[in-house]
Amino acid sequence: MAIHQHTELTFRCPDCDGAVVFEYGSWQCEDCGHAPRHGAD
């Protein structure tokens, strides 16, 4: 039997402290539009 655990993680923007969300295939701040770097850069 599988156990499901829902965890709520919120990533904060280093520029404006807004919420960073995963939308349209990339991470971006909802407030200022900051896109954090990732390992492929």
N, CA, C, O and CB atoms as a CASP TS submission, in Angstrom:
PFRMAT TS
TARGET T0000
AUTHOR 0000-0000-0000
METHOD Language model
MODEL 1
PARENT N/A
ATOM      1  N   MET     1       0.845  -1.174   0.000  1.00  0.00           N
ATOM      2  CA  MET     1       0.000   0.000   0.000  1.00  0.00           C
ATOM      3  C   MET     1       0.893   1.240   0.000  1.00  0.00           C
ATOM      4  O   MET     1       1.834   1.341   0.787  1.00  0.00           O
ATOM      5  CB  MET     1      -0.963  -0.004   1.222  1.00  0.00           C
ATOM      6  N   ALA     2       0.591   2.162  -0.875  1.00  0.00           N
ATOM      7  CA  ALA     2       1.367   3.401  -0.980  1.00  0.00           C
ATOM      8  C   ALA     2       0.888   4.428   0.036  1.00  0.00           C
ATOM      9  O   ALA     2      -0.293   4.508   0.374  1.00  0.00           O
ATOM     10  CB  ALA     2       1.270   3.978  -2.400  1.00  0.00           C
ATOM     11  N   ILE     3       1.827   5.189   0.494  1.00  0.00           N
ATOM     12  CA  ILE     3       1.508   6.274   1.431  1.00  0.00           C
ATOM     13  C   ILE     3       1.735   7.593   0.710  1.00  0.00           C
ATOM     14  O   ILE     3       2.797   7.818   0.129  1.00  0.00           O
ATOM     15  CB  ILE     3       2.380   6.187   2.742  1.00  0.00           C
ATOM     16  N   HIS     4       0.743   8.455   0.750  1.00  0.00           N
ATOM     17  CA  HIS     4       0.852   9.764   0.106  1.00  0.00           C
ATOM     18  C   HIS     4       1.056  10.832   1.163  1.00  0.00           C
ATOM     19  O   HIS     4       0.300  10.930   2.129  1.00  0.00           O
ATOM     20  CB  HIS     4      -0.403  10.073  -0.742  1.00  0.00           C
ATOM     21  N   GLN     5       2.080  11.620   0.962  1.00  0.00           N
ATOM     22  CA  GLN     5       2.322  12.740   1.855  1.00  0.00           C
ATOM     23  C   GLN     5       2.407  14.001   1.015  1.00  0.00           C
ATOM     24  O   GLN     5       3.205  14.081   0.081  1.00  0.00           O
ATOM     25  CB  GLN     5       3.617  12.531   2.694  1.00  0.00           C
ATOM     26  N   HIS     6       1.597  14.972   1.342  1.00  0.00           N
ATOM     27  CA  HIS     6       1.611  16.238   0.625  1.00  0.00           C
ATOM     28  C   HIS     6       2.444  17.229   1.426  1.00  0.00           C
ATOM     29  O   HIS     6       2.136  17.539   2.577  1.00  0.00           O
ATOM     30  CB  HIS     6       0.164  16.775   0.390  1.00  0.00           C
ATOM     31  N   THR     7       3.491  17.714   0.800  1.00  0.00           N
ATOM     32  CA  THR     7       4.325  18.706   1.472  1.00  0.00           C
ATOM     33  C   THR     7       4.177  20.039   0.756  1.00  0.00           C
ATOM     34  O   THR     7       4.101  20.096  -0.471  1.00  0.00           O
ATOM     35  CB  THR     7       5.814  18.259   1.508  1.00  0.00           C
ATOM     36  N   GLU     8       4.139  21.069   1.512  1.00  0.00           N
ATOM     37  CA  GLU     8       4.002  22.418   0.965  1.00  0.00           C
ATOM     38  C   GLU     8       5.355  23.107   1.080  1.00  0.00           C
ATOM     39  O   GLU     8       5.804  23.422   2.182  1.00  0.00           O
ATOM     40  CB  GLU     8       2.882  23.234   1.710  1.00  0.00           C
ATOM     41  N   LEU     9       6.001  23.339  -0.054  1.00  0.00           N
ATOM     42  CA  LEU     9       7.272  24.041  -0.076  1.00  0.00           C
ATOM     43  C   LEU     9       7.081  25.365  -0.792  1.00  0.00           C
ATOM     44  O   LEU     9       6.457  25.421  -1.851  1.00  0.00           O
ATOM     45  CB  LEU     9       8.373  23.191  -0.761  1.00  0.00           C
ATOM     46  N   THR    10       7.610  26.415  -0.224  1.00  0.00           N
ATOM     47  CA  THR    10       7.542  27.722  -0.859  1.00  0.00           C
ATOM     48  C   THR    10       8.958  28.237  -1.051  1.00  0.00           C
ATOM     49  O   THR    10       9.712  28.383  -0.089  1.00  0.00           O
ATOM     50  CB  THR    10       6.694  28.718  -0.017  1.00  0.00           C
ATOM     51  N   PHE    11       9.310  28.509  -2.290  1.00  0.00           N
ATOM     52  CA  PHE    11      10.614  29.075  -2.597  1.00  0.00           C
ATOM     53  C   PHE    11      10.451  30.583  -2.719  1.00  0.00           C
ATOM     54  O   PHE    11       9.515  31.062  -3.358  1.00  0.00           O
ATOM     55  CB  PHE    11      11.214  28.460  -3.904  1.00  0.00           C
ATOM     56  N   ARG    12      11.366  31.330  -2.104  1.00  0.00           N
ATOM     57  CA  ARG    12      11.277  32.786  -2.076  1.00  0.00           C
ATOM     58  C   ARG    12      12.305  33.391  -3.030  1.00  0.00           C
ATOM     59  O   ARG    12      13.407  32.867  -3.190  1.00  0.00           O
ATOM     60  CB  ARG    12      11.490  33.317  -0.642  1.00  0.00           C
ATOM     61  N   CYS    13      11.931  34.491  -3.653  1.00  0.00           N
ATOM     62  CA  CYS    13      12.797  35.216  -4.577  1.00  0.00           C
ATOM     63  C   CYS    13      13.895  35.946  -3.803  1.00  0.00           C
ATOM     64  O   CYS    13      13.605  36.582  -2.789  1.00  0.00           O
ATOM     65  CB  CYS    13      11.975  36.215  -5.426  1.00  0.00           C
ATOM     66  N   PRO    14      15.157  35.869  -4.260  1.00  0.00           N
ATOM     67  CA  PRO    14      16.232  36.586  -3.568  1.00  0.00           C
ATOM     68  C   PRO    14      16.185  38.094  -3.791  1.00  0.00           C
ATOM     69  O   PRO    14      16.796  38.848  -3.033  1.00  0.00           O
ATOM     70  CB  PRO    14      17.569  36.058  -4.018  1.00  0.00           C
ATOM     71  N   ASP    15      15.465  38.546  -4.826  1.00  0.00           N
ATOM     72  CA  ASP    15      15.405  39.977  -5.128  1.00  0.00           C
ATOM     73  C   ASP    15      14.300  40.701  -4.370  1.00  0.00           C
ATOM     74  O   ASP    15      14.533  41.764  -3.794  1.00  0.00           O
ATOM     75  CB  ASP    15      15.209  40.177  -6.606  1.00  0.00           C
ATOM     76  N   CYS    16      13.084  40.122  -4.367  1.00  0.00           N
ATOM     77  CA  CYS    16      11.948  40.847  -3.776  1.00  0.00           C
ATOM     78  C   CYS    16      11.230  40.059  -2.682  1.00  0.00           C
ATOM     79  O   CYS    16      10.264  40.561  -2.107  1.00  0.00           O
ATOM     80  CB  CYS    16      10.957  41.208  -4.855  1.00  0.00           C
ATOM     81  N   ASP    17      11.676  38.838  -2.380  1.00  0.00           N
ATOM     82  CA  ASP    17      11.068  37.956  -1.379  1.00  0.00           C
ATOM     83  C   ASP    17       9.671  37.477  -1.780  1.00  0.00           C
ATOM     84  O   ASP    17       8.898  37.035  -0.929  1.00  0.00           O
ATOM     85  CB  ASP    17      10.994  38.670  -0.045  1.00  0.00           C
ATOM     86  N   GLY    18       9.346  37.564  -3.072  1.00  0.00           N
ATOM     87  CA  GLY    18       8.079  37.038  -3.565  1.00  0.00           C
ATOM     88  C   GLY    18       8.166  35.530  -3.748  1.00  0.00           C
ATOM     89  O   GLY    18       9.235  34.943  -3.581  1.00  0.00           O
ATOM     90  N   ALA    19       7.060  34.909  -4.085  1.00  0.00           N
ATOM     91  CA  ALA    19       7.006  33.458  -4.269  1.00  0.00           C
ATOM     92  C   ALA    19       7.550  33.078  -5.646  1.00  0.00           C
ATOM     93  O   ALA    19       7.154  33.651  -6.662  1.00  0.00           O
ATOM     94  CB  ALA    19       5.557  32.941  -4.101  1.00  0.00           C
ATOM     95  N   VAL    20       8.464  32.102  -5.666  1.00  0.00           N
ATOM     96  CA  VAL    20       8.995  31.566  -6.917  1.00  0.00           C
ATOM     97  C   VAL    20       8.208  30.301  -7.233  1.00  0.00           C
ATOM     98  O   VAL    20       8.171  29.371  -6.427  1.00  0.00           O
ATOM     99  CB  VAL    20      10.545  31.273  -6.820  1.00  0.00           C
ATOM    100  N   VAL    21       7.577  30.265  -8.408  1.00  0.00           N
ATOM    101  CA  VAL    21       6.709  29.152  -8.787  1.00  0.00           C
ATOM    102  C   VAL    21       7.190  28.532 -10.096  1.00  0.00           C
ATOM    103  O   VAL    21       7.884  29.177 -10.883  1.00  0.00           O
ATOM    104  CB  VAL    21       5.243  29.624  -8.920  1.00  0.00           C
ATOM    105  N   PHE    22       6.813  27.272 -10.320  1.00  0.00           N
ATOM    106  CA  PHE    22       7.151  26.553 -11.550  1.00  0.00           C
ATOM    107  C   PHE    22       5.971  26.666 -12.493  1.00  0.00           C
ATOM    108  O   PHE    22       4.933  26.042 -12.276  1.00  0.00           O
ATOM    109  CB  PHE    22       7.505  25.053 -11.267  1.00  0.00           C
ATOM    110  N   GLU    23       6.130  27.471 -13.552  1.00  0.00           N
ATOM    111  CA  GLU    23       5.073  27.653 -14.543  1.00  0.00           C
ATOM    112  C   GLU    23       5.671  27.597 -15.935  1.00  0.00           C
ATOM    113  O   GLU    23       6.769  28.105 -16.165  1.00  0.00           O
ATOM    114  CB  GLU    23       4.329  28.989 -14.325  1.00  0.00           C
ATOM    115  N   TYR    24       4.960  26.986 -16.858  1.00  0.00           N
ATOM    116  CA  TYR    24       5.349  26.922 -18.264  1.00  0.00           C
ATOM    117  C   TYR    24       6.748  26.341 -18.448  1.00  0.00           C
ATOM    118  O   TYR    24       7.481  26.761 -19.344  1.00  0.00           O
ATOM    119  CB  TYR    24       5.282  28.304 -18.883  1.00  0.00           C
ATOM    120  N   GLY    25       7.121  25.379 -17.606  1.00  0.00           N
ATOM    121  CA  GLY    25       8.382  24.681 -17.761  1.00  0.00           C
ATOM    122  C   GLY    25       9.599  25.348 -17.159  1.00  0.00           C
ATOM    123  O   GLY    25      10.719  24.891 -17.388  1.00  0.00           O
ATOM    124  N   SER    26       9.417  26.418 -16.392  1.00  0.00           N
ATOM    125  CA  SER    26      10.566  27.060 -15.753  1.00  0.00           C
ATOM    126  C   SER    26      10.149  27.733 -14.452  1.00  0.00           C
ATOM    127  O   SER    26       8.969  27.998 -14.220  1.00  0.00           O
ATOM    128  CB  SER    26      11.209  28.087 -16.700  1.00  0.00           C
ATOM    129  N   TRP    27      11.153  28.006 -13.601  1.00  0.00           N
ATOM    130  CA  TRP    27      10.917  28.683 -12.331  1.00  0.00           C
ATOM    131  C   TRP    27      10.952  30.186 -12.556  1.00  0.00           C
ATOM    132  O   TRP    27      11.806  30.688 -13.287  1.00  0.00           O
ATOM    133  CB  TRP    27      11.965  28.260 -11.266  1.00  0.00           C
ATOM    134  N   GLN    28      10.020  30.911 -11.924  1.00  0.00           N
ATOM    135  CA  GLN    28       9.979  32.366 -12.068  1.00  0.00           C
ATOM    136  C   GLN    28       9.249  32.978 -10.885  1.00  0.00           C
ATOM    137  O   GLN    28       8.305  32.392 -10.354  1.00  0.00           O
ATOM    138  CB  GLN    28       9.296  32.772 -13.394  1.00  0.00           C
ATOM    139  N   CYS    29       9.695  34.171 -10.472  1.00  0.00           N
ATOM    140  CA  CYS    29       9.042  34.889  -9.381  1.00  0.00           C
ATOM    141  C   CYS    29       7.718  35.455  -9.876  1.00  0.00           C
ATOM    142  O   CYS    29       7.660  36.048 -10.953  1.00  0.00           O
ATOM    143  CB  CYS    29       9.952  36.020  -8.833  1.00  0.00           C
ATOM    144  N   GLU    30       6.661  35.275  -9.099  1.00  0.00           N
ATOM    145  CA  GLU    30       5.347  35.799  -9.468  1.00  0.00           C
ATOM    146  C   GLU    30       5.311  37.320  -9.444  1.00  0.00           C
ATOM    147  O   GLU    30       4.564  37.931 -10.209  1.00  0.00           O
ATOM    148  CB  GLU    30       4.285  35.248  -8.537  1.00  0.00           C
ATOM    149  N   ASP    31       6.108  37.940  -8.575  1.00  0.00           N
ATOM    150  CA  ASP    31       6.033  39.385  -8.384  1.00  0.00           C
ATOM    151  C   ASP    31       6.926  40.173  -9.343  1.00  0.00           C
ATOM    152  O   ASP    31       6.451  41.077 -10.030  1.00  0.00           O
ATOM    153  CB  ASP    31       6.404  39.723  -6.971  1.00  0.00           C
ATOM    154  N   CYS    32       8.221  39.833  -9.392  1.00  0.00           N
ATOM    155  CA  CYS    32       9.151  40.653 -10.179  1.00  0.00           C
ATOM    156  C   CYS    32       9.617  39.991 -11.474  1.00  0.00           C
ATOM    157  O   CYS    32      10.243  40.648 -12.306  1.00  0.00           O
ATOM    158  CB  CYS    32      10.349  40.990  -9.345  1.00  0.00           C
ATOM    159  N   GLY    33       9.321  38.693 -11.662  1.00  0.00           N
ATOM    160  CA  GLY    33       9.717  38.000 -12.883  1.00  0.00           C
ATOM    161  C   GLY    33      11.126  37.428 -12.860  1.00  0.00           C
ATOM    162  O   GLY    33      11.604  36.935 -13.882  1.00  0.00           O
ATOM    163  N   HIS    34      11.800  37.482 -11.716  1.00  0.00           N
ATOM    164  CA  HIS    34      13.155  36.931 -11.583  1.00  0.00           C
ATOM    165  C   HIS    34      13.137  35.440 -11.894  1.00  0.00           C
ATOM    166  O   HIS    34      12.309  34.699 -11.364  1.00  0.00           O
ATOM    167  CB  HIS    34      13.719  37.181 -10.157  1.00  0.00           C
ATOM    168  N   ALA    35      14.058  35.000 -12.761  1.00  0.00           N
ATOM    169  CA  ALA    35      14.189  33.581 -13.091  1.00  0.00           C
ATOM    170  C   ALA    35      15.513  33.082 -12.533  1.00  0.00           C
ATOM    171  O   ALA    35      16.569  33.477 -13.026  1.00  0.00           O
ATOM    172  CB  ALA    35      14.106  33.343 -14.636  1.00  0.00           C
ATOM    173  N   PRO    36      15.484  32.214 -11.507  1.00  0.00           N
ATOM    174  CA  PRO    36      16.730  31.720 -10.928  1.00  0.00           C
ATOM    175  C   PRO    36      17.503  30.841 -11.903  1.00  0.00           C
ATOM    176  O   PRO    36      16.921  30.178 -12.761  1.00  0.00           O
ATOM    177  CB  PRO    36      16.441  30.944  -9.657  1.00  0.00           C
ATOM    178  N   ARG    37      18.815  30.850 -11.757  1.00  0.00           N
ATOM    179  CA  ARG    37      19.683  29.994 -12.583  1.00  0.00           C
ATOM    180  C   ARG    37      19.471  28.540 -12.192  1.00  0.00           C
ATOM    181  O   ARG    37      19.030  28.243 -11.081  1.00  0.00           O
ATOM    182  CB  ARG    37      21.186  30.389 -12.423  1.00  0.00           C
ATOM    183  N   HIS    38      19.788  27.641 -13.110  1.00  0.00           N
ATOM    184  CA  HIS    38      19.694  26.220 -12.808  1.00  0.00           C
ATOM    185  C   HIS    38      20.963  25.523 -13.264  1.00  0.00           C
ATOM    186  O   HIS    38      21.831  26.152 -13.869  1.00  0.00           O
ATOM    187  CB  HIS    38      18.454  25.592 -13.477  1.00  0.00           C
ATOM    188  N   GLY    39      21.079  24.269 -12.992  1.00  0.00           N
ATOM    189  CA  GLY    39      22.300  23.521 -13.229  1.00  0.00           C
ATOM    190  C   GLY    39      22.777  23.479 -14.671  1.00  0.00           C
ATOM    191  O   GLY    39      23.962  23.241 -14.905  1.00  0.00           O
ATOM    192  N   ALA    40      21.908  23.698 -15.642  1.00  0.00           N
ATOM    193  CA  ALA    40      22.300  23.629 -17.044  1.00  0.00           C
ATOM    194  C   ALA    40      22.929  24.929 -17.537  1.00  0.00           C
ATOM    195  O   ALA    40      23.452  24.977 -18.650  1.00  0.00           O
ATOM    196  CB  ALA    40      21.101  23.288 -17.896  1.00  0.00           C
ATOM    197  N   ASP    41      22.885  25.971 -16.733  1.00  0.00           N
ATOM    198  CA  ASP    41      23.472  27.263 -17.145  1.00  0.00           C
ATOM    199  C   ASP    41      24.967  27.253 -17.030  1.00  0.00           C
ATOM    200  O   ASP    41      25.617  28.254 -17.335  1.00  0.00           O
ATOM    201  CB  ASP    41      22.913  28.402 -16.312  1.00  0.00           C
TER
END
